[in-house]
């Protein structure tokens, strides 16, 4: 009887060890290389107590990840933002002693991260884009085509204000360049120079591994998710400009890059980074959990 008990216990423990690691487990997000978060258009690292990636850095750190939140121009071209990010990546590597970084970019932060991986793949282990504007946005097309000068000036002013409120980094703002980069035509021109990880079909998956860099993407497809979120009505309105599923600012197909984890989360463009201050879809996976799952996915690849 005793031998049978120990045999059953051994089998049970072996089965438990074979199960996927729960997201609350110690070391669940402990990647080999630091995780570097990159904000999108009108983005910031922190406005007072409010983080752009709300609650996400601390959640990743709680599981063992080394996390850095970068700050690039709130409004500028992808190349300008990319060079700013590259400078910060070099600083992070020097300070941390790491050989590479795992870049995770939201919205315009996606192409910004892709730029760094394209020009310096030796410094990047992976790129993950969250609702990345990888093939442009209809909303940017409308703004560029309707009143380009006024739209650019407005975006520049808003970017300058956002930078000032978040600490006044002094980074240059160019709203016109930002909108052109995010337009369909501007994205196509950028993609011709930096095609790594892009799908070859309109809404397919791209290569998951290019020049030593792993590529991933995910996005939402529900512009309106919470009646208590003040931003949701805006996304509900802008989402009408699309003829396909979208998160309010980026179509699901445009967000595709490398291995597409999901493009239909019940999230809008702000929910994907746990904004507005955590007011998100109560009936969908928490965006914080999605980030933690991605860190664990990188960990499993030795990244």
C-alpha positions as a printed NumPy array, in Angstrom:
array([[  0.   ,   0.   ,   0.   ],
       [  2.832,   2.38 ,   0.892],
       [  4.601,   1.764,  -2.416],
       [  1.352,   2.388,  -4.277],
       [  0.909,   5.719,  -2.445],
       [  4.365,   6.958,  -3.365],
       [  3.912,   5.825,  -6.96 ],
       [  0.641,   7.787,  -7.249],
       [  2.246,  10.844,  -5.621],
       [  5.191,  10.709,  -8.041],
       [  2.871,  10.479, -11.053],
       [  0.773,  13.4  ,  -9.765],
       [  3.821,  15.616,  -9.22 ],
       [  5.185,  14.768, -12.652],
       [  1.842,  15.698, -14.215],
       [  1.777,  19.023, -12.372],
       [  5.29 ,  19.859, -13.497],
       [  4.28 ,  19.184, -17.101],
       [  1.489,  21.766, -16.966],
       [  2.075,  25.307, -18.309],
       [  3.556,  27.627, -15.706],
       [  0.797,  29.729, -14.074],
       [  1.112,  33.469, -14.695],
       [  1.505,  34.199, -10.975],
       [  4.488,  31.879, -10.548],
       [  7.831,  33.287,  -9.448],
       [ 10.062,  33.863, -12.447],
       [  7.176,  33.686, -14.945],
       [  8.29 ,  36.876, -16.758],
       [ 12.038,  36.543, -16.168],
       [ 13.463,  36.943, -19.661],
       [ 17.146,  36.595, -20.478],
       [ 17.286,  40.028, -22.092],
       [ 15.668,  43.229, -20.721],
       [ 12.179,  44.181, -21.875],
       [ 12.074,  47.656, -23.415],
       [  8.663,  49.332, -23.814],
       [  8.128,  51.896, -26.591],
       [  5.151,  54.276, -26.606],
       [  3.124,  55.388, -29.604],
       [  1.921,  58.708, -31.017],
       [  1.172,  61.251, -28.272],
       [  2.846,  58.839, -25.912],
       [  4.861,  59.401, -22.736],
       [  6.545,  57.357, -20.074],
       [  4.589,  58.831, -17.166],
       [  2.185,  61.733, -16.511],
       [  2.292,  62.208, -12.755],
       [  1.094,  58.904, -11.277],
       [ -0.224,  57.631, -14.633],
       [  2.024,  55.402, -16.721],
       [  1.498,  55.067, -20.472],
       [  1.781,  51.281, -20.068],
       [ -0.474,  51.45 , -17.032],
       [  0.574,  48.903, -14.396],
       [  2.461,  46.827, -16.945],
       [  6.117,  47.532, -16.008],
       [  5.532,  46.607, -12.356],
       [  3.592,  43.481, -13.348],
       [  6.472,  42.334, -15.55 ],
       [  9.047,  43.135, -12.878],
       [  7.07 ,  41.183, -10.276],
       [  7.779,  38.028, -12.265],
       [ 11.49 ,  38.711, -12.652],
       [ 11.784,  40.798, -15.823],
       [ 14.152,  43.728, -16.143],
       [ 11.981,  46.452, -17.658],
       [ 12.871,  49.806, -19.185],
       [ 10.332,  52.378, -20.385],
       [ 11.751,  54.593, -23.108],
       [ 10.752,  58.103, -24.158],
       [ 10.855,  59.197, -27.796],
       [  9.214,  62.162, -29.547],
       [  5.474,  62.121, -28.96 ],
       [  5.039,  63.181, -32.593],
       [  7.666,  62.684, -35.272],
       [  8.62 ,  60.429, -38.163],
       [  9.329,  56.755, -37.585],
       [ 12.981,  57.218, -38.519],
       [ 13.522,  60.121, -36.1  ],
       [ 11.821,  58.208, -33.29 ],
       [ 13.779,  55.111, -34.28 ],
       [ 17.124,  56.868, -33.956],
       [ 16.075,  58.232, -30.561],
       [ 15.124,  54.716, -29.471],
       [ 18.394,  53.286, -30.776],
       [ 20.347,  55.746, -28.621],
       [ 18.364,  54.657, -25.554],
       [ 18.793,  50.967, -26.364],
       [ 22.574,  51.451, -26.424],
       [ 22.366,  53.227, -23.062],
       [ 20.234,  50.417, -21.604],
       [ 22.676,  47.775, -22.794],
       [ 25.602,  49.694, -21.334],
       [ 23.853,  50.142, -17.988],
       [ 22.46 ,  46.607, -17.713],
       [ 25.352,  44.674, -19.162],
       [ 22.931,  42.807, -21.408],
       [ 23.816,  41.862, -24.98 ],
       [ 20.367,  42.445, -26.487],
       [ 16.891,  43.74 , -25.68 ],
       [ 13.312,  42.59 , -26.222],
       [ 11.441,  45.542, -27.759],
       [  7.682,  45.856, -27.261],
       [  6.088,  48.796, -29.063],
       [  2.504,  50.025, -28.996],
       [  0.934,  51.793, -32.003],
       [  3.638,  54.009, -33.588],
       [  6.017,  52.367, -31.144],
       [  5.738,  49.245, -33.297],
       [  7.393,  50.65 , -36.445],
       [  9.778,  52.585, -34.174],
       [ 10.973,  49.311, -32.633],
       [ 11.109,  47.681, -36.062],
       [ 13.45 ,  50.425, -37.272],
       [ 15.97 ,  49.627, -34.533],
       [ 15.792,  45.889, -35.255],
       [ 16.3  ,  46.59 , -38.954],
       [ 19.373,  48.817, -38.652],
       [ 20.93 ,  47.082, -35.609],
       [ 19.646,  43.492, -35.435],
       [ 22.696,  42.58 , -33.376],
       [ 21.235,  44.571, -30.466],
       [ 17.701,  43.122, -30.592],
       [ 16.473,  39.695, -29.511],
       [ 12.817,  40.239, -30.367],
       [ 10.268,  42.79 , -31.527],
       [  6.637,  42.589, -30.405],
       [  4.164,  45.118, -31.778],
       [  0.919,  45.847, -29.94 ],
       [ -1.582,  47.278, -32.426],
       [  1.456,  48.347, -34.398],
       [  0.725,  50.631, -37.337],
       [  2.621,  48.264, -39.594],
       [  0.71 ,  48.982, -42.804],
       [ -0.685,  52.395, -41.999],
       [ -3.956,  53.715, -40.597],
       [ -7.044,  55.008, -42.398],
       [ -7.348,  57.677, -39.695],
       [ -3.89 ,  59.04 , -40.591],
       [ -4.847,  58.928, -44.283],
       [ -7.895,  61.079, -43.577],
       [ -5.935,  63.639, -41.567],
       [ -3.147,  63.855, -44.155],
       [ -5.586,  64.143, -47.05 ],
       [ -8.09 ,  66.551, -45.517],
       [ -6.189,  69.399, -43.871],
       [ -2.525,  68.318, -43.758],
       [ -1.018,  71.593, -42.543],
       [ -3.602,  72.155, -39.825],
       [ -3.539,  68.51 , -38.749],
       [  0.248,  68.489, -38.574],
       [  0.355,  71.701, -36.559],
       [ -2.259,  70.396, -34.145],
       [ -0.425,  67.108, -33.625],
       [  2.881,  68.963, -33.117],
       [  1.291,  71.199, -30.484],
       [ -0.314,  68.247, -28.728],
       [  2.969,  66.367, -28.805],
       [  4.82 ,  69.323, -27.311],
       [  2.232,  69.643, -24.555],
       [  2.423,  65.924, -23.781],
       [  6.216,  66.116, -23.591],
       [  6.056,  69.138, -21.284],
       [  3.522,  67.513, -18.966],
       [  5.56 ,  64.329, -18.753],
       [  8.742,  66.086, -17.725],
       [  9.86 ,  68.213, -20.668],
       [ 12.444,  65.976, -22.344],
       [ 13.027,  68.556, -25.102],
       [ 12.601,  66.017, -27.876],
       [ 11.618,  67.562, -31.247],
       [  7.988,  67.376, -32.388],
       [  6.825,  67.189, -36.002],
       [  3.154,  66.329, -36.315],
       [  3.153,  66.392, -40.113],
       [  6.024,  63.895, -40.278],
       [  4.265,  61.679, -37.747],
       [  1.017,  61.582, -39.723],
       [  2.834,  60.906, -42.982],
       [  4.714,  58.023, -41.359],
       [  1.455,  56.552, -40.065],
       [ -0.399,  56.906, -43.366],
       [ -0.802,  53.981, -45.743],
       [  1.6  ,  55.537, -48.271],
       [  4.161,  56.494, -45.636],
       [  4.031,  53.035, -44.071],
       [  4.502,  51.406, -47.477],
       [  7.606,  53.521, -48.112],
       [  8.992,  52.641, -44.664],
       [  8.219,  48.951, -45.205],
       [ 10.142,  48.917, -48.476],
       [ 13.238,  49.89 , -46.497],
       [ 12.509,  47.797, -43.385],
       [ 10.463,  44.725, -44.407],
       [ 11.533,  42.311, -41.679],
       [  8.636,  40.29 , -40.258],
       [  5.979,  41.782, -42.542],
       [  3.362,  39.454, -44.07 ],
       [  3.615,  38.981, -47.813],
       [ -0.184,  38.766, -48.061],
       [ -2.755,  41.404, -47.118],
       [ -3.713,  39.848, -43.794],
       [ -1.351,  36.952, -43.251],
       [  1.498,  36.226, -40.89 ],
       [  5.076,  37.243, -41.519],
       [  8.359,  35.489, -40.859],
       [  8.775,  34.883, -37.148],
       [ 12.595,  34.932, -37.269],
       [ 14.641,  37.293, -39.453],
       [ 18.319,  38.265, -39.14 ],
       [ 18.483,  36.776, -35.651],
       [ 15.407,  38.672, -34.405],
       [ 12.043,  37.131, -33.44 ],
       [  8.898,  39.02 , -34.497],
       [  5.454,  38.914, -32.827],
       [  2.259,  40.957, -32.859],
       [ -1.149,  41.217, -31.238],
       [ -4.029,  43.698, -31.272],
       [ -7.64 ,  44.333, -30.324],
       [-10.734,  44.574, -32.487],
       [-13.395,  46.262, -30.355],
       [-13.434,  50.101, -30.416],
       [-16.001,  50.467, -27.628],
       [-15.468,  48.299, -24.55 ],
       [-16.483,  50.092, -21.344],
       [-19.208,  52.667, -20.725],
       [-17.128,  54.221, -17.928],
       [-14.113,  54.879, -20.181],
       [-14.112,  58.487, -21.448],
       [-11.893,  57.598, -24.425],
       [-14.165,  54.887, -25.828],
       [-16.63 ,  57.196, -27.66 ],
       [-13.698,  58.643, -29.623],
       [-12.572,  55.194, -30.74 ],
       [-16.145,  54.239, -31.572],
       [-16.268,  57.246, -33.925],
       [-12.856,  56.788, -35.549],
       [-13.51 ,  53.074, -35.886],
       [-16.283,  53.888, -38.365],
       [-13.624,  54.947, -40.882],
       [-12.534,  51.326, -41.322],
       [-14.199,  48.756, -43.502],
       [-12.767,  45.897, -41.467],
       [-12.259,  44.931, -37.842],
       [-10.181,  47.441, -35.926],
       [ -9.377,  48.797, -32.473],
       [-10.502,  52.341, -33.271],
       [ -7.222,  53.528, -34.792],
       [ -5.548,  50.511, -36.406],
       [ -7.099,  47.722, -38.461],
       [ -6.419,  44.166, -37.347],
       [ -4.702,  43.3  , -40.632],
       [ -2.443,  46.355, -40.455],
       [ -1.244,  45.229, -37.025],
       [  0.081,  41.895, -38.32 ],
       [  3.806,  41.27 , -37.944],
       [  5.733,  38.031, -37.618],
       [  3.826,  35.502, -35.538],
       [  0.346,  36.902, -34.929],
       [ -0.652,  35.888, -31.423],
       [ -4.178,  37.333, -31.746],
       [ -5.757,  40.191, -33.68 ],
       [ -9.226,  40.048, -32.156],
       [ -8.915,  40.774, -28.447],
       [-11.95 ,  42.594, -27.059],
       [ -9.827,  45.71 , -26.657],
       [ -9.552,  49.139, -28.24 ],
       [ -6.376,  51.098, -28.929],
       [ -6.086,  52.303, -25.325],
       [ -7.18 ,  49.073, -23.654],
       [ -4.203,  47.307, -25.212],
       [ -1.898,  49.192, -22.815],
       [ -4.361,  49.076, -19.894],
       [ -5.596,  52.644, -20.387],
       [ -7.575,  54.643, -19.318],
       [ -6.018,  53.898, -15.868],
       [ -7.124,  50.293, -16.054],
       [-10.713,  50.887, -17.211],
       [-10.895,  48.167, -19.84 ],
       [-13.19 ,  45.397, -21.061],
       [-14.256,  43.375, -18.033],
       [-15.093,  40.381, -20.212],
       [-11.695,  40.051, -21.891],
       [ -8.266,  38.917, -20.746],
       [ -6.515,  41.683, -18.833],
       [ -3.99 ,  43.503, -21.066],
       [ -1.519,  43.178, -18.192],
       [ -1.888,  39.404, -18.409],
       [ -1.302,  39.526, -22.172],
       [  2.01 ,  41.356, -21.628],
       [  3.015,  38.861, -18.955],
       [  2.169,  35.967, -21.254],
       [  4.371,  37.487, -23.954],
       [  7.279,  37.813, -21.537],
       [  6.855,  34.158, -20.636],
       [  6.742,  33.278, -24.349],
       [ 10.052,  35.09 , -24.819],
       [ 11.452,  33.304, -21.788],
       [ 10.548,  29.912, -23.285],
       [ 12.574,  30.834, -26.39 ],
       [ 15.585,  31.721, -24.29 ],
       [ 15.169,  35.434, -24.984]])
